[in-house]
Amino acid sequence: MSATLPYDIWCIIARFVPEDDVVQLYAVNSAFFHYAMKIAYREVQISHLDDESTLRCVKNFGRPAVAHYVQSLILRPHALGYYMYGASDFRGFLAESLWRVQGRVDGRANPSGPAAARILLRGITKMQNIKSLKVVHFCPDTYPYFVLALPLVNEALVSSGSRIQTLSLEVPLESYEHILPQTLKLSSLATLNVVMQSHHDFAKANYSDSISTTLVPFILRHRHTLKHLSIDIQYRHGSADLSSIFSGLNDFFSRLISLTMSIPFEYVYKPGVHTILANHSGLIQELKLVFYPPFLRQDFLLPPDQLFSLPIFQVPLPQLKVLDLDLWMWPETERRSATRNLVNYLFPVQEILSVLILRHHLFCADDLRILLDTSRGIFSHLARLQISVRYLCVDLFDILASQLPTLSRLDISFDTLGGNISDSKNAETSYLTNVQNFHLAMQQRRYTNWTLRHLELSLMGNAAGRWEECCGAIAQALPNIYSFNGISKDQSVRNKV
């Protein structure tokens, strides 16, 4: 039969076979073989020689064709630097000894550590179809070994440079000069994710130099291809100021539609932070903002009125479709102020916004009623909503079902099950009574006109031992959903006690 069907037809047939079965049917013909290889090697992680994915690469990269199937490569290579460093170093000697012992225990003939590293390096040079490359290093003690393993990173960038569409760098700042030479240009780069950090003994004065001479020029070289840019400055590193990356990105990115800025809160006052958003206000369709509290001052909270008066919140975004705001847990006295400011900020984009994600700030059902009532139904086409609430109550479902009838995906994290619309009288009844009342009320609900398809509920507290029972009632009340907490609706209903 295989002789009567063209190869392309067999490829189409293979796509309809479950992935686990395709791997077992790889010997049927070349179509199944190639499809099975794509499944097995489309995403590869190379880290240490005890890692299953890395070990598989050591065994199979001797066959040149294997490397061509890799489309996504994750490199955590510092452990391989032990072997490159030489057996005279204690860590290199210890790693090599453990690798040899493990081979004898498993009954396999392991090549030497340096030989395994060379096999991986040769395999990476043959990876010419990488579309996504992620390089990660966090451990400060192993930074010297990470530097020694950088040839693996350099070869990945060179061998697939013209095909790489997504590049993620979660590495120390001081390593950028070794990873991003001035001549490096990735002609297809559309997504760049940069996590700025430093663990090595690096002079603070050199931070700005590394940013201005290496990182910023690299980003600017790709201003005509980048569509998604994410910059994450997780820590302040003492008195070092890393905000110069924003002041250096003054050029216009002609295709930029998605921007993520995760920064220490102090940086919102720095030059260039809101400018990059203002320069591309007519292009940005997806925006994510995260403000880390001031360094070593986790109790710091700026009132909502002051937060939303910052320049970064004054930039008009007429094309915005996806908004992800990482807000703060303001005290009860600031809750109404936060809701009012959110209403004012969201009002200009209500008619086009399709995804709204509001993290950490705890709403009550009454807050959401005010937020949605103010929009006068303009939010009715919102496709996805993610929020956090203190109490998951039946009133919340009533409001969302009536105000957002075409919502497709809903993600809610909550502290307590039960309660009422305002959260103000929950203390009058016991917690167990609140849970019981929620379950009974939900059993009486049927949201037949709500087109919700996917529901995710994250319980942060407890549900008096009745969580699965309540989940069953929720699933029955939503006849149109396809999945509930990642499983099918039917399975959710079966959880009902």
C-alpha positions as CSV (number, residue, x, y, z in Angstrom):
1,M,0.0,0.0,0.0
2,S,2.8,2.4,0.8
3,A,3.9,2.2,-2.8
4,T,0.5,3.3,-4.1
5,L,0.4,6.5,-2.0
6,P,2.7,9.5,-2.5
7,Y,5.0,10.6,0.2
8,D,3.1,13.8,0.8
9,I,-0.1,11.8,1.4
10,W,1.6,9.6,4.0
11,C,2.8,12.8,5.8
12,I,-0.8,14.0,6.0
13,I,-1.9,10.6,7.4
14,A,0.8,10.7,10.0
15,R,-0.5,14.0,11.4
16,F,-3.8,12.3,12.4
17,V,-2.0,9.6,14.3
18,P,-1.5,10.3,18.1
19,E,2.1,11.3,18.8
20,D,2.8,8.3,21.1
21,D,1.7,5.9,18.3
22,V,3.7,7.7,15.6
23,V,6.9,7.2,17.6
24,Q,6.2,3.4,17.6
25,L,5.3,3.4,13.9
26,Y,8.4,5.1,12.7
27,A,9.6,2.0,10.8
28,V,6.5,1.8,8.6
29,N,7.9,4.1,6.0
30,S,9.9,7.3,5.5
31,A,6.9,9.6,6.1
32,F,6.3,8.1,9.6
33,F,10.0,8.1,10.3
34,H,10.5,11.8,9.5
35,Y,7.3,12.7,11.4
36,A,8.4,10.7,14.5
37,M,11.8,12.4,14.4
38,K,10.2,15.8,14.2
39,I,8.2,15.0,17.3
40,A,11.2,13.6,19.2
41,Y,13.6,16.4,18.4
42,R,11.6,19.5,17.6
43,E,12.4,20.8,21.1
44,V,15.8,19.9,22.7
45,Q,17.3,20.9,26.0
46,I,21.1,20.7,26.5
47,S,22.2,21.1,30.1
48,H,24.2,18.4,32.0
49,L,25.0,14.9,31.1
50,D,22.6,13.4,33.6
51,D,19.7,15.1,31.9
52,E,17.6,12.8,29.7
53,S,17.4,15.2,26.8
54,T,21.1,16.0,26.8
55,L,22.0,12.3,27.1
56,R,19.8,11.5,24.1
57,C,21.6,14.1,22.1
58,V,25.0,12.7,23.0
59,K,23.9,9.2,21.8
60,N,22.2,10.3,18.6
61,F,24.1,13.4,17.4
62,G,26.6,11.1,15.7
63,R,24.0,10.8,12.9
64,P,24.1,14.1,11.1
65,A,20.4,14.1,10.0
66,V,19.2,14.1,13.7
67,A,20.3,17.7,14.3
68,H,18.3,19.0,11.3
69,Y,15.0,18.2,13.1
70,V,15.7,20.5,16.1
71,Q,13.5,23.6,15.9
72,S,13.6,24.8,19.5
73,L,16.8,24.7,21.6
74,I,17.2,25.4,25.3
75,L,20.8,25.8,26.5
76,R,21.7,25.6,30.2
77,P,25.3,24.8,29.5
78,H,27.4,25.7,32.5
79,A,27.7,22.0,33.7
80,L,29.4,21.2,30.4
81,G,32.0,23.8,31.2
82,Y,33.3,21.5,33.9
83,Y,34.6,19.1,31.2
84,M,35.9,22.0,29.0
85,Y,37.7,23.3,32.1
86,G,39.9,20.2,32.4
87,A,40.3,17.5,34.9
88,S,42.9,19.5,36.9
89,D,40.0,21.5,38.3
90,F,38.2,19.8,41.2
91,R,34.7,20.4,39.8
92,G,35.7,19.1,36.4
93,F,37.3,16.1,38.0
94,L,34.3,15.4,40.1
95,A,31.8,15.8,37.2
96,E,33.9,13.5,35.0
97,S,34.1,10.8,37.8
98,L,30.4,10.9,38.4
99,W,29.7,10.6,34.7
100,R,31.9,7.6,34.4
101,V,30.4,5.9,37.5
102,Q,26.9,6.5,36.2
103,G,27.7,4.9,32.9
104,R,28.9,1.7,34.7
105,V,25.8,1.7,36.9
106,D,23.4,2.0,34.0
107,G,25.4,-0.5,31.9
108,R,26.2,1.9,29.2
109,A,29.6,2.9,27.8
110,N,29.7,6.6,28.4
111,P,32.2,8.6,26.4
112,S,34.4,10.8,28.4
113,G,32.9,14.1,29.6
114,P,35.1,16.2,27.1
115,A,34.2,13.8,24.3
116,A,30.5,14.2,25.1
117,A,30.9,18.0,25.1
118,R,32.5,17.8,21.7
119,I,29.7,15.6,20.4
120,L,27.2,18.2,21.5
121,L,29.2,21.0,20.0
122,R,29.4,19.2,16.6
123,G,25.7,18.5,16.8
124,I,24.8,22.1,17.4
125,T,26.9,23.2,14.4
126,K,24.6,21.0,12.3
127,M,21.4,22.5,13.7
128,Q,20.4,24.7,10.8
129,N,16.6,24.9,11.4
130,I,16.5,26.4,14.9
131,K,13.6,28.8,15.1
132,S,13.7,29.4,18.9
133,L,16.8,29.6,21.0
134,K,16.8,30.1,24.8
135,V,20.0,30.5,26.8
136,V,19.7,30.3,30.6
137,H,22.2,30.8,33.5
138,F,21.3,31.8,37.0
139,C,23.8,30.2,39.4
140,P,26.5,32.7,40.5
141,D,29.0,30.1,41.6
142,T,29.2,28.4,38.2
143,Y,29.6,31.6,36.1
144,P,33.2,30.7,35.1
145,Y,32.0,27.4,33.7
146,F,29.2,29.1,31.9
147,V,31.7,31.2,30.1
148,L,33.7,28.2,29.1
149,A,30.6,26.6,27.7
150,L,29.7,29.6,25.6
151,P,31.0,28.0,22.3
152,L,27.8,26.0,22.4
153,V,25.8,29.2,22.4
154,N,27.9,30.9,19.7
155,E,27.6,27.9,17.4
156,A,23.8,27.8,17.8
157,L,23.6,31.5,16.9
158,V,25.9,31.1,13.9
159,S,24.5,27.8,12.5
160,S,20.8,28.9,12.5
161,G,21.2,32.7,12.6
162,S,19.1,33.4,9.5
163,R,16.3,31.1,10.8
164,I,16.1,32.1,14.4
165,Q,12.7,33.9,15.1
166,T,12.7,33.8,18.9
167,L,15.7,34.6,21.1
168,S,15.5,34.5,24.9
169,L,18.5,35.5,27.0
170,E,18.4,34.9,30.8
171,V,22.1,35.3,31.4
172,P,24.4,37.7,33.3
173,L,25.0,41.1,31.8
174,E,28.8,40.5,31.7
175,S,28.3,37.6,29.3
176,Y,26.6,39.6,26.6
177,E,29.8,40.7,25.0
178,H,30.7,37.0,24.4
179,I,27.3,36.1,23.1
180,L,26.3,39.1,21.0
181,P,29.3,40.2,18.9
182,Q,28.9,43.4,16.9
183,T,28.6,41.5,13.6
184,L,25.8,39.3,14.8
185,K,22.5,40.0,13.0
186,L,19.6,37.5,12.9
187,S,17.6,38.4,9.8
188,S,14.4,36.6,10.9
189,L,14.4,37.7,14.5
190,A,10.8,38.6,15.5
191,T,10.7,38.0,19.3
192,L,13.4,39.0,21.8
193,N,13.2,38.3,25.5
194,V,15.9,39.7,27.7
195,V,16.2,39.1,31.5
196,M,18.8,41.5,32.8
197,Q,20.8,40.1,35.8
198,S,24.3,39.7,37.1
199,H,25.9,37.2,39.5
200,H,29.6,37.6,38.8
201,D,32.0,40.1,40.4
202,F,31.3,42.7,37.8
203,A,32.2,46.4,38.4
204,K,29.0,48.4,38.7
205,A,30.5,51.0,36.3
206,N,30.6,48.3,33.6
207,Y,26.9,47.6,33.7
208,S,26.1,50.7,31.6
209,D,29.0,49.9,29.2
210,S,27.7,46.4,28.6
211,I,24.2,47.7,28.0
212,S,25.2,50.6,25.7
213,T,28.0,48.9,23.7
214,T,26.5,45.4,23.3
215,L,22.9,44.9,24.2
216,V,21.3,48.2,22.9
217,P,23.2,48.0,19.5
218,F,22.1,44.4,19.1
219,I,18.4,45.3,19.7
220,L,18.7,48.3,17.4
221,R,20.1,46.2,14.6
222,H,16.8,44.3,14.6
223,R,14.4,47.2,14.8
224,H,13.0,46.4,11.4
225,T,12.2,42.8,12.2
226,L,11.2,42.7,15.9
227,K,7.5,42.3,16.6
228,H,7.7,41.3,20.3
229,L,10.2,42.8,22.8
230,S,10.4,41.9,26.4
231,I,12.8,43.5,28.9
232,D,12.9,42.2,32.5
233,I,15.1,43.9,35.1
234,Q,14.5,41.7,38.1
235,Y,16.8,43.4,40.6
236,R,18.6,46.6,41.1
237,H,22.0,45.0,41.9
238,G,22.8,47.4,44.7
239,S,23.2,50.9,43.3
240,A,23.7,49.9,39.7
241,D,21.3,51.6,37.3
242,L,20.2,49.5,34.4
243,S,17.6,51.9,33.1
244,S,20.0,53.1,30.4
245,I,18.7,50.3,28.2
246,F,15.4,52.3,27.7
247,S,17.1,55.7,27.0
248,G,19.2,53.9,24.3
249,L,16.2,52.5,22.5
250,N,15.1,55.8,20.9
251,D,14.9,54.5,17.3
252,F,11.6,53.6,15.8
253,F,10.8,49.8,15.6
254,S,8.7,49.7,12.5
255,R,7.0,46.3,13.2
256,L,6.8,46.3,17.0
257,I,3.3,45.2,18.2
258,S,4.1,43.6,21.6
259,L,6.0,45.2,24.5
260,T,6.7,43.8,28.0
261,M,8.5,45.8,30.6
262,S,9.2,44.2,34.0
263,I,11.1,46.8,36.0
264,P,11.9,48.0,39.5
265,F,9.3,50.6,40.4
266,E,11.9,53.4,40.7
267,Y,12.6,53.1,37.0
268,V,9.2,54.6,36.0
269,Y,10.7,58.0,36.6
270,K,13.8,57.3,34.5
271,P,14.2,58.9,31.0
272,G,13.1,56.7,28.2
273,V,11.0,54.2,30.1
274,H,7.7,55.6,29.0
275,T,9.2,57.1,25.8
276,I,9.6,53.7,24.1
277,L,5.9,53.1,24.7
278,A,5.0,56.6,23.5
279,N,7.1,56.2,20.3
280,H,5.2,53.1,19.3
281,S,1.8,54.0,20.7
282,G,0.2,53.6,17.3
283,L,1.6,50.1,16.8
284,I,1.4,48.4,20.2
285,Q,-1.3,45.7,20.3
286,E,-0.1,43.8,23.3
287,L,1.3,45.4,26.5
288,K,2.5,43.9,29.8
289,L,3.7,46.0,32.7
290,V,5.2,44.7,35.9
291,F,6.5,47.0,38.6
292,Y,8.8,45.3,41.2
293,P,8.7,47.0,44.7
294,P,11.7,49.1,45.7
295,F,14.7,46.9,46.5
296,L,14.5,45.4,50.0
297,R,11.2,47.4,50.6
298,Q,8.5,44.8,49.9
299,D,6.0,46.8,52.0
300,F,6.1,49.8,49.7
301,L,2.8,50.6,47.9
302,L,2.0,53.7,45.8
303,P,-1.6,54.7,46.1
304,P,-3.7,54.0,42.9
305,D,-4.2,57.7,42.2
306,Q,-0.4,58.3,42.1
307,L,0.3,55.1,40.2
308,F,-2.1,55.8,37.4
309,S,-1.0,59.4,37.1
310,L,2.5,58.3,36.0
311,P,3.6,59.1,32.4
312,I,3.6,55.5,31.4
313,F,-0.2,55.3,32.1
314,Q,-0.9,58.5,30.1
315,V,0.2,57.1,26.8
316,P,-2.7,56.5,24.4
317,L,-2.8,53.1,22.9
318,P,-5.4,53.1,20.1
319,Q,-4.5,49.6,18.8
320,L,-4.3,47.8,22.2
321,K,-5.9,44.3,22.1
322,V,-4.1,42.6,25.0
323,L,-3.4,44.2,28.3
324,D,-1.5,42.5,31.2
325,L,-1.1,44.6,34.3
326,D,0.7,43.2,37.4
327,L,-0.9,45.4,40.0
328,W,-0.4,45.5,43.8
329,M,-2.5,44.2,46.7
330,W,-3.7,47.6,47.9
331,P,-5.4,47.7,51.3
332,E,-9.2,47.8,51.7
333,T,-9.2,51.6,51.9
334,E,-7.7,51.9,48.4
335,R,-9.9,49.3,46.7
336,R,-12.5,51.7,45.3
337,S,-9.8,54.1,44.2
338,A,-8.1,51.3,42.3
339,T,-11.3,50.4,40.6
340,R,-12.0,54.0,39.6
341,N,-8.5,54.4,38.1
342,L,-8.8,51.2,36.2
343,V,-12.1,52.3,34.8
344,N,-10.5,55.5,33.6
345,Y,-7.5,53.8,32.1
346,L,-9.4,51.1,30.3
347,F,-12.1,53.3,29.0
348,P,-10.3,54.4,25.7
349,V,-9.6,50.7,24.8
350,Q,-12.8,49.0,25.8
351,E,-14.1,48.7,22.2
352,I,-11.0,46.8,21.0
353,L,-9.6,45.0,24.0
354,S,-9.9,41.2,23.6
355,V,-7.6,40.0,26.5
356,L,-7.5,41.6,30.0
357,I,-5.2,40.2,32.7
358,L,-5.1,41.9,36.1
359,R,-2.7,40.2,38.4
360,H,-2.4,40.3,42.2
361,H,-4.9,43.1,43.0
362,L,-7.8,41.4,44.9
363,F,-11.2,42.4,43.5
364,C,-14.6,41.8,45.0
365,A,-17.7,41.1,42.9
366,D,-19.0,44.6,43.5
367,D,-15.7,46.0,42.1
368,L,-16.2,44.1,38.9
369,R,-19.8,45.1,38.7
370,I,-18.7,48.8,38.8
371,L,-15.9,48.2,36.3
372,L,-18.2,46.4,33.8
373,D,-21.3,48.6,34.3
374,T,-19.2,51.7,33.6
375,S,-18.4,50.3,30.2
376,R,-22.1,50.0,29.3
377,G,-21.6,46.7,27.5
378,I,-18.7,47.7,25.4
379,F,-16.6,45.0,27.0
380,S,-19.2,42.4,25.8
381,H,-16.8,41.1,23.2
382,L,-13.9,40.4,25.6
383,A,-12.4,37.0,24.8
384,R,-10.3,36.4,27.9
385,L,-10.3,37.7,31.4
386,Q,-7.9,36.9,34.2
387,I,-8.4,38.3,37.7
388,S,-7.8,37.7,41.4
389,V,-10.6,37.9,44.0
390,R,-10.7,37.5,47.7
391,Y,-14.0,35.6,47.7
392,L,-15.3,33.4,44.9
393,C,-19.1,33.9,45.2
394,V,-22.1,33.1,43.1
395,D,-22.7,36.8,42.5
396,L,-19.4,37.0,40.7
397,F,-20.5,34.4,38.2
398,D,-23.8,36.1,37.8
399,I,-22.1,39.4,37.0
400,L,-19.6,38.0,34.5
401,A,-22.3,35.9,32.7
402,S,-24.5,38.9,32.2
403,Q,-21.9,41.5,31.4
404,L,-19.5,39.4,29.4
405,P,-21.8,36.9,27.5
406,T,-19.3,36.2,24.8
407,L,-16.3,35.6,27.1
408,S,-14.4,32.5,25.9
409,R,-11.7,32.0,28.6
410,L,-11.9,32.9,32.3
411,D,-9.0,32.6,34.8
412,I,-9.8,33.4,38.5
413,S,-7.5,33.0,41.5
414,F,-9.1,33.4,44.9
415,D,-8.5,33.1,48.6
416,T,-11.8,32.0,50.0
417,L,-14.8,30.1,48.6
418,G,-18.3,31.6,49.3
419,G,-19.3,35.1,50.4
420,N,-21.3,37.8,48.9
421,I,-21.1,40.6,46.3
422,S,-19.4,43.2,48.6
423,D,-17.3,41.0,50.9
424,S,-18.5,43.2,53.7
425,K,-20.7,40.7,55.6
426,N,-18.7,37.5,55.3
427,A,-17.6,37.6,58.9
428,E,-21.2,37.2,60.1
429,T,-21.3,33.6,59.0
430,S,-18.9,30.8,59.5
431,Y,-16.5,29.7,56.8
432,L,-18.1,26.3,56.5
433,T,-21.5,27.9,56.1
434,N,-20.2,30.1,53.3
435,V,-18.9,27.1,51.4
436,Q,-22.2,25.2,51.9
437,N,-24.2,28.2,50.7
438,F,-22.0,28.6,47.7
439,H,-22.5,24.9,46.7
440,L,-26.3,25.1,47.2
441,A,-26.6,28.3,45.2
442,M,-24.4,27.1,42.4
443,Q,-26.5,23.9,42.1
444,Q,-29.5,26.2,41.2
445,R,-27.6,28.1,38.5
446,R,-27.6,27.3,34.8
447,Y,-25.7,29.8,32.6
448,T,-27.1,28.5,29.3
449,N,-26.6,31.8,27.4
450,W,-22.9,32.2,28.4
451,T,-20.5,31.1,25.7
452,L,-17.7,30.5,28.1
453,R,-15.5,27.7,26.8
454,H,-12.5,27.4,29.2
455,L,-12.5,28.0,33.0
456,E,-9.5,28.0,35.3
457,L,-10.0,28.4,39.1
458,S,-6.9,28.6,41.4
459,L,-7.8,28.1,45.0
460,M,-5.2,29.9,47.2
461,G,-6.8,28.9,50.5
462,N,-9.0,26.0,51.3
463,A,-12.6,25.0,50.7
464,A,-13.5,23.1,53.9
465,G,-12.9,19.8,52.2
466,R,-15.6,20.4,49.6
467,W,-13.6,21.8,46.7
468,E,-14.2,18.9,44.3
469,E,-17.9,18.9,45.1
470,C,-18.1,22.6,44.4
471,C,-16.2,22.1,41.2
472,G,-18.8,19.6,40.1
473,A,-21.6,22.1,40.7
474,I,-19.7,24.8,38.8
475,A,-19.2,22.5,35.8
476,Q,-22.9,21.6,35.8
477,A,-23.9,25.3,35.9
478,L,-21.8,26.0,32.8
479,P,-23.2,23.8,30.0
480,N,-21.1,25.4,27.2
481,I,-17.6,24.9,28.6
482,Y,-15.1,22.6,27.0
483,S,-12.5,22.5,29.7
484,F,-12.4,23.2,33.5
485,N,-9.0,23.5,35.2
486,G,-7.4,21.7,32.2
487,I,-9.7,18.7,32.1
488,S,-12.9,18.0,30.2
489,K,-16.2,19.1,31.5
490,D,-17.4,15.5,31.8
491,Q,-14.5,14.6,34.0
492,S,-15.2,17.7,36.2
493,V,-18.8,16.7,36.6
494,R,-17.7,13.2,37.7
495,N,-15.7,14.8,40.5
496,K,-19.0,15.8,42.1
497,V,-19.6,13.9,45.3
